[in-house]
Amino acid sequence: MSDALTPAPAPGDAGRRSNLSLVLSLLHRNGALSRADLTRATGLNRSTIATLTAQLAELGLAYEAAPSGASQIGRPSPTVHPDPATAALVINPEIDTITLGLVGLGGTVLKRVRYETDRVPSAREVVNVSAAIIQGMRGELDAAYRVAGIGVAVPGLTRADDGLVTYAPHLEWFDEPIADMLHEATGYRVRASNDATLGAAAEILFGAGRGASDMIYLNGGASGIGGGIVTQGSPLTGTAGYAGELGHTLVNSSGRLCHCGAHGCLETEVSRAPLLAALGLSSRDSDRLEEDLVAAFEAESGPEPGIAAEVSRQAAYLAVALRNAVNLFNPSLIVLGGFLGSLYRVAPERIEVAVRGEAMRGAREGVRIVRAQLGRDILLIGAAELAFADLLANPREAEALPRRA
């Protein structure tokens, strides 16, 4: 387990809520744990853990099973599982697709629906498509799941307190109340946040960042490059939730004009489209990018000059941004997702050498660069955390969720 917790339980109802929250959070983030594991992690006694896990089972948030594996000395401790039948609906709009998923407690992606669009979807189109897909799933949802709410991963600046998308440049959205619109269309409670911020949360809870207290996450997708920063174990969000826009750091003073109004931003110099073009792929073939990129670099004759030049150019600018980030935030870990992970896979030396050779001594020492582990599930898992937040903080909220039919 990555959580080393030694709480001081509070008395009365508040203490019981706190302990339920603690146990549910451990199960959600670590998966199945024995009662003995929970006793050690929380510092609570065995009888209290037994009572709490029974309460979580009554709430439909966990279930117990006999331990599996090798025989143990003495009476084996039951294994407690987070119950994925309590789930979150998640939505990720992009410039060419709307992805909707169902994620169970424990971070398990249960279902994924990908709806391709012929043009950049408006906020209203995203709401209408999502509502129609959810309505089509309604029979399955009512029969097999209890939905805690909807989480939305938006490739743009999204206000934390009310889910207003103030500016999503690639989607061409301005001041769109996406959370309110989806709530009105579906009836579910909805929260929205920046996609890269949610990706960082997912990786630090379930992926490559587990156990890291200071991490930078950079994601490259169809809508550019976003970033998320974790410092001392907490996300760095800024006053309104807009922090982490590392895609708009300067990497080329003579670079092209960016939609943000500046020149030479990271996401104008490092982007997916030129890589796809160099490989002869269209945006609809984006799932093949890494496969074809790796094949090109593993070919006996090496990559074609155009592919090699584009990868070298983008890797150099990515390294500039990472060097700056290391100097600013002194992270222990940098996690690269999306096509940035693919770029790192074929050009790790170019990126590593530049970062370690040009970042300030001290700040660069000990920093590791790795690829994101959660793959295409990362934004779905991150968005689900928005929907699960209230439930994890107070599991008694499950009493208000509709029971399965």
N, C-alpha and C positions, 0 to 999 in steps of 0.2 A: 504493500500500500504506500501511496505517496503522501497521505495525510498523517501527520504526527500531531495529534490533538490531545491536549490535557485540559479539558474545560473545568470550570468551577460552576456546577449546576446551581441555578437560582431556585429559590423556594417557590412553592405554590404553582398556580397555573402557568405563569410565565416560564418557570423552570421546566415544567413538563413540555411546553411548546418548544423551548430551546433544545431540550434533549431529543425530542422527536425530529426536529430540524437537523440536528447534528447527525443522528443515525441515518436518516433518509439521505442526507447529503453524502455521507460516506458510501452508502450503497449506490447512489446515482453515479458517483465519480469513480468508484473502484469496481463495480460489478458485485457479483456474489461474494459474501463474506460469511464466515462462521460466526456464531454468537461469541465464541472465544476471541476471534479477531476484533469484533466490535467492543468487547470488554476491554481489551488491551488498548485499542485506539482511543477510547473515550475516557477511560479511568472510572467508568461507572461499574457497579457490581453486577454479578451475573443475573440476579433476580430482576434488577431494573432493566437490563437489556432484554430479558425475556418478556417483560411487560411492554416495553416500547415496541419490540418487533411484532408482538401480538396486536398492538394498537395500529401499527402501520398496515398489517394484514387486514384488519377490520376496515380500514380506510381505503383499501384497494391499491395501496402503494407498494406493497412488498408481499412476498410469500416465502414460506419455509419449505425446505426439502431435506431429505436424509442426505448426509454427506456421501460423496462418491470417492473412489480411489482406494488407496491402501488402507488396511485395517489399522485402527488406532488403539492404543492402550487406554483402558477405561471406557466410560460412556462417551461416544462421539458427540461433538457439538453440532446441532443442526445448522445447515447453511441457509442464509437469508439472501434472497434475490430481489432486486428492484423489479417491479411489475411493469413490463412494457405495454400492458393494456391501458395504462394511463399514459397518454401520448399528447404530442403537440403537432399541430399543422404548421408547416413552414413554407415560405414563399421567397423565391429569389428571382426578381425581374432582371433581364439583361437586354442588350440591344437587339438580339436576334432570337431569344427564347424566354419563356416563363417556366421556371421549374417549381413544382409544388411537391412537398414531401410530407411524410408522416414519420415522426421520430418518437420512440418510446422512452420512458425513464431508463436511465442507464446509457443514454446516447446511442441507442440502436436505431438505425435507419430501417424502417419497416416497409416503406413504399416510396416510390419516386415516379412522378409524372413529368415528362418534358414536352412542352408545347412550343413548337417552332413558329416564329412570326415572320411575315414577309417584309416587315418594316419595324422601325423602333416603336415599341408600344407606348401609348400614352398611359398615364396613371389610371384613367377610367377604363382603358382596355385591359390593363393588368387586373383591376378589380373584377371586371365582368368575366374574364376568362377564369380567374381563380375561383370566383363564386360558383361558376358553372361546373368546374371540376369537383369542387367540394360537394355540391349538390348531387353530382353523380356518384360520389362516394358515401353519401349520407346513410344508405342502408347498411353498408359495411361498418361505418363508424358507430352507428347507434347499436349495432349488434355485438361488436367485439371490442370497442374502445370507449374510454372516457377522455374527451378532449379538453386539455387544460387551457387552450387558447391558441392563438396564431402568432408566430414570430416572423418578421419580414427582414431579410438581408438586402439592403439597398446600396447600389454602387454610387453613392453620393453623400452629401452632407445631410445628416438626418438628426433632428433635434431630439435629445434623449428623453425629455419629460413627456412629450405628446406625440412623438413619431411623425412630426411634420418634416417632409423632405424639402429643405430650403433650396438646394441646388444639386441636381444630378445631371451634370453637363452632357454625358453621352446619351442619356435617356431624354434630354431636353425637358427636364421637369424643373419647375420653379414653384416653390411654396405649395406643394401638393400635400394635403392632409391624408396621406395614404392609410394611416392607422384608423382614423375615423371613418374613412370611406369603406374599408374592409369590414369594420365592425358593423356598419349600417347594412352592408350587403350580406353578411353571413350570420350575424348575431353573436359571434365569438368575441371574447376580449382579445385585442390586438396590440402588439408592441412592435416597433420598428427601430432599426439602428443601422449604422454603416456596416457594409459587408465585411470589410477588412478587420474592423474592430471585433466583429463576431467571430471571424476566422481565428484571430489571435486568442480569443477566449476558448474556442474549441480546442486549439492545439495545446494550450497550457493545461486544460482539464483532462483531455483524452488522448493527445497526440505527442508530437516530438518535444513539446515544452513541459511535459509533466515533471514536476520537481524544480523547475526553474523559477527563480524569483524576479529576474530581470531579463526580459526577452523583447525582441523586435520581430514582428511578423510582417512580411511583404507579400502581397498577392498580385499576380498578373492575370488579367482576364480580358474579355472582349471590351469591357468598359474602362480599360486603362489599368493603373496601378494604385492600389490602396495599401494603407499600413495600419498596424495596430501595435501599441506599445504597452508592455506590462512592466511596472516598476515596483519592487518590493512586494510582489505577489498581487498587485491591484492594477486594473487597467488605468492608463493615463488618458482621460477623456476630455479634459479641458472644461471650461465653464458650461458650455451648452452641448458637449458631446462631439465636438468637431475635431478634436486633436488627432494626430496620426497621419495627416495627409502628406506622407513621404513621397507620393507620386509627383508632388509639386515642389520638390527641392531642386535647386539649380545644379545641373550637371554639365551644361554646355553654354558658355556665355555668348556664343555666336549661333546658338541653335534656333530652331523654328519657333514661331509664335504658338503658344499654347492657348487653349480655350479660356484659361483662367486669366489671361491678359499678360502673362510673363513670357519670356523667351527661354528656351533650353531646359524646360522641366524634364524630370526623369521620364514621365510617361509620354512625352513627345519624342524622346530619343530611344526609348526602349518600349516596344509594343509588339503585340502578337501578329498583327497584319503583315508586316514585312517578313517575318519568319515564315508565315504560311505562304506568302508569295514566292519566296526563295525556294521553297519546297514544291511549288506548283500546286498548292492546296487552296481551296476556298474556305470561307468562314464556316461552312457547313461540314467541312472535314476537320474541324479543330481537334476532335478527339484523336486524330491520327498524328498530331503534330509531334509529340514526343517519340512515338514509334518510328516515324520517318526520319526525324532528326538524329536519333541514335543510329539507325541503319546507315545514314549518310556518313556519320563519323566512324562507324565500324567497318565501312567498306574497305576492301584491300587497297584501293587507290586513294582512299581518303575522300572527304567531302568535295563537292564541286566548288570551284573558286567563289562563286556568288554566295553559296551557303556559308562557307568558311568566313568570308568577309563580313557577312551580316551578323553572324554569331560573335565574331571578334569585336565588332563595333558595339553591339548591345552589351556584351559582357564588360567591356571597358567602362561604359557609362553606368552600368549597374554597380560596378565596383566603386565608382566615385560616390554614389549615393550611400552605399554601405559604409564606406570610410567616414563620411560625414556623420552618419547615424551612430557609429561607434564613438566618435569624438564627442557627440552631444549627449548620449545616453549611457555609455559605458555598460552595454549589456553583457550577459554571460552567454547568450544564445541569440542567433539570427536564424529565423525559419523562413524559407522561401517556398511559396505555394503557386499554383497555377503554372503558366508557361515560364515563370521565373525559375521554378524548380527544374523544368526541362532544360532551360538555358544553363543552369548550374551543373546539371548532370553531364552535359557534353563539354563544358568549359570550366571545370572546378579550379584548375590551377590558375587560370587567368584572373578569376575573381579572388581566390584566396591570397595569391601573391600580392595583388594590388592593395587589398584591405590590410593585410598584415604588414606590408612594407610602407604604407603611406598614412595609416591611422597613427595617432599619437601613442608614443610608448607609454605603457601603463594601461591606457584605455583598451588597447588592442590585445593585451596579454590575457590569455585564457578564453577569449571569445571563440565560440564554435559557430560554424555555418552549416546548417543541415536543411534537408528538404522536409516539407510538411508531410506528415504521415497519413492524414485522413483523406487525402485524394479528393475525389469529387464530392465526398460527403461533408466536407469541412464546413461549408456555409449552411447546410441544412442543420448540422449538429449545433453550430453556433447560434443560429436563429432560434432553435428550440429552447436554448437557455433563457431567452427572453420570456417565452411562454411558461417555462417551469419556475421562474424566479420566485413568484409569490408562494407557490406550492412548497418549494424547498425551504423558504423562510418560515412558513407556518403550514405544516402538513394538514392541519385541521380544515384548511380551505378545501380539501378534497370532499368534504361533506356537502359542499354546494355543487359539485359536479354531477351531471346526470348519470345515473346508474345505467349499465349496459342493459339493452332490451332482452 
